Amino acid sequence: MVGFRRAHSHDPVPAEHCYISDERINSVIADAPWSSLSNRDWAAAEEIDIRVAPGQPPLVRAFGPDGQLIRDPGNPSGKTLHYDIAGVSLEVPADAFFQINLAAAELLIANAIDWLAPSPRDHVIDAYGGVGTFGIALAHLAGTVTIVEAAGAAIEAVPRNAAANGVTNVRAVPASVERGLFQMRENVDLLLVDPPRRGCGPEAGREILRLAPKRIVYVSCEPSTLARDLRQLAEGGYRLTRSCVVDMFPQTYHLESVSLLER
């Protein structure tokens, strides 16, 4: 059985058709080579990840406890997907995070660029920058862009993505955001953060306040941690001037927001 777990339980619920996903994902659910997984692999599987990108074969992977990759059914050698978004072409390794709703992600990027309003004189930090989803687009307008992301496949893809898009003013920093910002000593004009649900937290917040960029764009997928972090930044001298919501996951309670803070 391929499906989800019922809320607040371990009961499986079959997923025969998902009405908010790409139709190719529904095809994979019905036709993917599940039989290539042994009974032992099925017993260990806790999550199945299906990714699709325009014009490319689907990527299907099974994960066990603690996110450990069991194997790729039908993709034994792994795969990298490529996405064209907001005028930027991005290589996204299978292990890297990427926004799954491309149309909504383009709205996030457009708002971030519009509100940060980078100039050729500005040094921009893209924290929790992944493969450069925001940073590569910002690099076409800014003087310098520093992308900070934990060591791994995502940050390793940043130099390749910069080269593929013809930008030479991007620097990749493979470190946690807390450490990457702590080590930053040059002037920072603008800052974009797109943290996971846990938000930035107080340690990263302190470093942001120390760097004192003139404008901050905060992209959030969790309102409670956004409120906590905005309070710290507001107490440190910033004012929330704009905010909007993007419906990244229609027909669910999840939402994505973009907020602008100015010093």
C-alpha positions as CSV (number, residue, x, y, z in Angstrom):
1,M,0.0,0.0,0.0
2,V,1.3,3.5,-1.0
3,G,-0.2,6.3,1.0
4,F,-0.1,8.6,4.0
5,R,-0.5,8.1,7.7
6,R,-3.7,9.2,9.3
7,A,-3.3,12.3,11.4
8,H,-2.1,11.6,15.0
9,S,-1.8,7.9,14.3
10,H,0.2,5.3,12.5
11,D,-2.8,4.0,10.5
12,P,-2.1,3.9,6.8
13,V,-4.4,5.7,4.4
14,P,-4.2,4.7,0.7
15,A,-3.3,7.5,-1.7
16,E,-4.9,6.6,-5.0
17,H,-5.1,10.1,-6.3
18,C,-3.8,13.4,-5.1
19,Y,-5.8,16.4,-6.3
20,I,-3.2,19.1,-5.6
21,S,0.0,17.4,-6.9
22,D,1.4,17.2,-10.4
23,E,-0.5,14.5,-12.4
24,R,2.8,12.8,-13.1
25,I,3.1,12.0,-9.4
26,N,-0.3,10.3,-9.6
27,S,1.0,8.3,-12.5
28,V,4.1,7.3,-10.4
29,I,1.9,6.2,-7.5
30,A,0.0,3.9,-9.9
31,D,2.9,2.7,-12.1
32,A,6.2,3.1,-10.3
33,P,8.4,0.0,-9.9
34,W,7.4,-0.7,-6.3
35,S,8.0,-4.4,-6.9
36,S,11.7,-3.6,-7.1
37,L,11.7,-3.0,-3.4
38,S,12.2,-6.2,-1.4
39,N,10.1,-7.1,1.6
40,R,13.0,-6.1,3.8
41,D,13.1,-2.6,2.2
42,W,9.4,-2.2,2.5
43,A,9.6,-3.2,6.2
44,A,12.2,-0.4,6.7
45,A,10.5,2.2,4.6
46,E,8.9,5.1,6.5
47,E,8.6,7.7,3.7
48,I,8.5,7.7,-0.1
49,D,9.7,10.8,-1.9
50,I,8.4,11.5,-5.5
51,R,9.8,14.5,-7.3
52,V,9.0,15.7,-10.9
53,A,10.4,18.4,-13.0
54,P,9.2,19.6,-16.5
55,G,10.5,17.4,-19.3
56,Q,12.4,15.0,-17.0
57,P,11.7,11.5,-15.7
58,P,10.2,11.3,-12.1
59,L,12.6,10.8,-9.2
60,V,11.3,8.2,-6.7
61,R,13.1,7.4,-3.5
62,A,12.3,5.4,-0.3
63,F,13.6,6.5,3.2
64,G,13.9,4.6,6.4
65,P,14.3,5.8,10.0
66,D,16.1,9.1,10.5
67,G,15.8,9.9,6.8
68,Q,18.2,7.3,5.7
69,L,17.9,6.5,2.0
70,I,17.0,2.9,1.5
71,R,17.2,2.9,-2.3
72,D,15.9,4.6,-5.4
73,P,13.3,2.4,-7.1
74,G,13.9,2.8,-10.8
75,N,16.8,5.3,-10.1
76,P,19.6,3.1,-8.7
77,S,22.3,5.5,-9.6
78,G,20.5,8.6,-8.2
79,K,19.5,11.7,-10.2
80,T,19.7,15.4,-10.3
81,L,16.7,17.4,-11.5
82,H,16.8,20.7,-13.3
83,Y,14.3,23.5,-12.9
84,D,13.7,26.8,-14.7
85,I,12.2,29.4,-12.4
86,A,12.1,33.2,-12.3
87,G,14.4,33.4,-15.3
88,V,17.0,31.2,-13.6
89,S,18.1,27.6,-14.4
90,L,18.8,25.5,-11.4
91,E,20.4,22.1,-10.8
92,V,18.7,20.5,-7.8
93,P,20.4,17.4,-6.4
94,A,18.0,14.7,-5.1
95,D,19.1,15.4,-1.5
96,A,18.5,19.2,-1.7
97,F,15.4,21.1,-0.6
98,F,13.4,22.9,-3.3
99,Q,10.0,24.6,-3.4
100,I,7.6,22.2,-5.0
101,N,5.0,24.7,-6.3
102,L,6.9,26.4,-9.0
103,A,4.3,29.1,-9.8
104,A,4.0,30.0,-6.1
105,A,7.8,30.0,-5.7
106,E,8.1,32.5,-8.6
107,L,5.9,34.8,-6.6
108,L,8.1,34.4,-3.5
109,I,11.2,35.2,-5.6
110,A,9.5,38.2,-7.3
111,N,8.4,39.7,-4.0
112,A,11.8,39.1,-2.4
113,I,13.7,40.9,-5.2
114,D,11.2,43.7,-5.4
115,W,11.2,44.4,-1.7
116,L,15.0,44.0,-1.2
117,A,15.6,46.2,-4.2
118,P,19.3,45.4,-4.6
119,S,21.6,47.7,-6.4
120,P,25.1,47.0,-8.0
121,R,26.7,48.4,-4.8
122,D,25.0,46.0,-2.4
123,H,26.3,43.0,-0.7
124,V,23.4,40.6,-0.2
125,I,23.3,37.5,2.1
126,D,21.0,34.7,1.2
127,A,20.8,32.6,4.4
128,Y,19.4,29.1,4.3
129,G,20.1,29.6,0.6
130,G,19.9,26.0,-0.7
131,V,20.9,25.6,-4.3
132,G,20.6,29.3,-4.8
133,T,16.9,29.6,-5.6
134,F,16.8,33.3,-4.4
135,G,20.5,34.1,-4.5
136,I,21.2,33.4,-8.1
137,A,18.3,35.6,-9.1
138,L,19.5,38.3,-6.8
139,A,23.0,38.1,-8.3
140,H,21.8,39.6,-11.5
141,L,21.0,42.9,-9.7
142,A,23.4,43.0,-6.7
143,G,27.1,43.7,-6.4
144,T,27.9,40.5,-4.4
145,V,25.7,37.7,-3.1
146,T,26.8,35.3,-0.3
147,I,24.8,32.1,0.0
148,V,25.0,30.4,3.3
149,E,23.8,26.8,3.6
150,A,24.8,23.8,5.6
151,A,27.5,21.6,4.0
152,G,26.0,19.1,1.6
153,A,24.7,18.6,-1.9
154,A,22.7,21.8,-2.0
155,I,25.6,24.2,-1.3
156,E,27.9,22.2,-3.6
157,A,25.5,22.9,-6.4
158,V,25.7,26.7,-6.0
159,P,28.9,27.3,-8.0
160,R,27.5,25.1,-10.8
161,N,24.3,27.0,-10.8
162,A,26.0,30.4,-10.8
163,A,28.2,29.4,-13.7
164,A,25.2,28.0,-15.6
165,N,23.4,31.3,-15.3
166,G,26.4,33.5,-16.2
167,V,26.9,35.1,-12.8
168,T,30.4,35.5,-11.2
169,N,29.5,37.5,-8.1
170,V,28.1,34.6,-6.0
171,R,30.0,33.1,-3.1
172,A,29.0,29.9,-1.4
173,V,29.5,29.4,2.3
174,P,29.1,25.8,3.5
175,A,28.1,26.3,7.1
176,S,25.2,26.5,9.4
177,V,23.5,29.9,9.2
178,E,24.5,30.7,12.8
179,R,28.2,29.9,12.2
180,G,28.2,31.4,8.7
181,L,26.9,34.8,10.0
182,F,29.1,34.7,13.0
183,Q,32.2,34.5,10.8
184,M,31.0,37.3,8.5
185,R,33.0,40.4,9.0
186,E,32.4,42.4,5.8
187,N,29.7,45.0,5.4
188,V,26.2,43.5,4.7
189,D,23.6,45.7,3.0
190,L,20.7,43.4,2.5
191,L,19.7,40.0,4.0
192,L,17.2,37.3,2.9
193,V,16.4,34.4,5.2
194,D,14.3,31.4,4.2
195,P,14.6,29.0,7.2
196,P,12.8,25.7,7.8
197,R,9.8,25.5,10.1
198,R,12.0,26.0,13.2
199,G,12.8,29.5,12.1
200,C,16.0,31.4,12.6
201,G,16.1,31.2,16.4
202,P,17.8,33.6,18.8
203,E,21.5,32.8,17.9
204,A,21.0,33.6,14.2
205,G,18.9,36.6,15.2
206,R,21.7,38.0,17.3
207,E,24.1,37.7,14.3
208,I,21.6,39.4,12.0
209,L,21.3,42.3,14.4
210,R,25.1,42.5,14.6
211,L,25.4,42.7,10.8
212,A,22.7,45.3,10.7
213,P,21.5,45.1,7.1
214,K,19.4,48.0,6.0
215,R,16.6,45.7,4.8
216,I,15.7,42.1,5.6
217,V,13.3,39.8,3.7
218,Y,12.1,36.9,5.8
219,V,10.4,34.0,3.9
220,S,8.6,31.8,6.3
221,C,6.6,28.5,6.2
222,E,5.6,28.6,10.0
223,P,3.8,31.6,11.4
224,S,4.6,30.9,15.1
225,T,8.4,30.9,14.6
226,L,8.1,33.9,12.3
227,A,6.4,35.8,15.0
228,R,9.1,34.8,17.5
229,D,11.9,35.9,15.2
230,L,10.2,39.1,14.1
231,R,9.9,40.1,17.8
232,Q,13.6,39.7,18.3
233,L,14.4,41.8,15.2
234,A,11.8,44.4,16.2
235,E,13.4,44.7,19.6
236,G,16.7,45.1,17.9
237,G,15.7,48.1,15.9
238,Y,13.8,46.9,12.9
239,R,10.3,47.7,11.7
240,L,8.0,45.4,9.8
241,T,6.9,47.4,6.8
242,R,5.3,44.9,4.4
243,S,4.0,41.3,4.5
244,C,2.1,39.0,2.2
245,V,1.0,35.4,2.0
246,V,1.5,33.0,-0.9
247,D,-0.7,29.9,-1.0
248,M,2.1,27.4,-1.6
249,F,-0.1,24.3,-0.7
250,P,-3.7,24.9,-1.9
251,Q,-6.5,23.2,0.0
252,T,-4.2,22.7,3.1
253,Y,-3.6,24.9,6.1
254,H,0.0,25.4,5.2
255,L,1.1,28.8,3.9
256,E,4.2,30.6,2.9
257,S,4.7,34.3,3.8
258,V,7.2,37.0,2.8
259,S,7.9,39.9,5.2
260,L,10.0,43.0,4.8
261,L,11.8,44.6,7.7
262,E,13.7,47.9,7.6
263,R,16.2,49.3,10.0
